[in-house]
Amino acid sequence: MVQLSASRSRALARGVYARLQAEHDDLLGRRDPFILRVDLGDRGIFYRVNVAGFATKAAADSFCSDLKKRGQDCLVRRQP
C-alpha cells in the first residue's frame, strides 16, 4: 500500500484524502482510502491515510513515484 499522509484525527485524515483525491483525480479518483489508526506511544495517536490494492510492490512504487513527480510525498508500506 501507499501512505499519503498522517493526521491526528480520523476526520482530518478523511479531509486530507478528499483534498488529495480532488487534486489527483486521475490517480486517486476511483480508490477508497484505507485509514489506519496507529498508536506511536509518547508521540500519540495518528491516522495514516493509505491507498491499497496494488498487485505488486513495483506497482505501488510506480504509483508513489507518479505522485512524487506532482509534489505529493508518499511512501510504500506493507499492508497489515
C-alpha positions in Angstrom: 0.0 0.0 0.0 1.0 3.6 -0.4 0.9 6.0 2.6 -0.1 9.6 1.6 -0.2 11.4 4.9 -0.8 11.1 8.7 -3.3 13.2 10.7 -4.2 13.5 14.4 -7.8 12.6 13.9 -9.9 10.3 11.6 -11.9 13.3 10.4 -8.8 15.2 9.4 -7.4 12.2 7.6 -10.6 11.9 5.6 -10.5 15.6 4.7 -6.9 15.3 3.6 -7.8 12.3 1.4 -10.7 14.2 -0.1 -8.4 17.1 -1.0 -5.8 14.8 -2.5 -8.4 12.9 -4.4 -9.6 16.2 -6.0 -6.0 17.3 -6.8 -5.0 13.9 -8.3 -8.3 12.6 -9.6 -6.7 10.6 -12.4 -4.7 8.6 -9.8 -7.0 8.6 -6.8 -10.4 9.2 -8.2 -11.6 5.6 -8.1 -9.7 4.5 -5.0 -11.1 4.4 -1.5 -8.8 5.4 1.4 -7.5 2.9 3.9 -7.2 4.9 7.1 -5.2 3.1 9.7 -5.1 4.1 13.4 -1.6 3.9 14.8 -0.5 4.4 18.4 3.0 5.8 18.5 3.3 5.8 22.3 4.7 9.1 23.6 4.1 10.7 20.1 0.4 10.0 20.3 -2.3 8.5 18.0 -2.1 9.1 14.3 -4.4 8.2 11.4 -2.4 7.2 8.4 -4.0 7.8 5.0 -3.2 5.0 2.6 -4.4 3.6 -0.7 -4.2 -0.2 -1.1 -4.9 -2.8 -3.7 -1.6 -2.9 -5.6 -0.8 -6.3 -7.2 3.0 -5.9 -6.6 5.4 -3.7 -4.7 6.7 -2.4 -8.1 3.1 -1.2 -8.9 3.0 0.6 -5.5 6.4 2.1 -6.1 5.4 3.3 -9.6 2.2 4.9 -8.2 4.1 6.7 -5.4 6.7 7.9 -8.0 3.9 9.4 -10.1 2.6 11.3 -7.0 6.1 12.5 -6.1 6.5 13.9 -9.6 3.5 16.1 -8.8 4.9 17.2 -5.5 2.9 14.8 -3.2 5.1 13.0 -0.7 4.3 9.3 -0.1 5.9 6.0 0.9 5.3 2.4 0.2 4.4 0.2 3.2 3.4 -3.4 3.7 -0.3 -3.7 4.2 -1.2 -5.1 7.6 
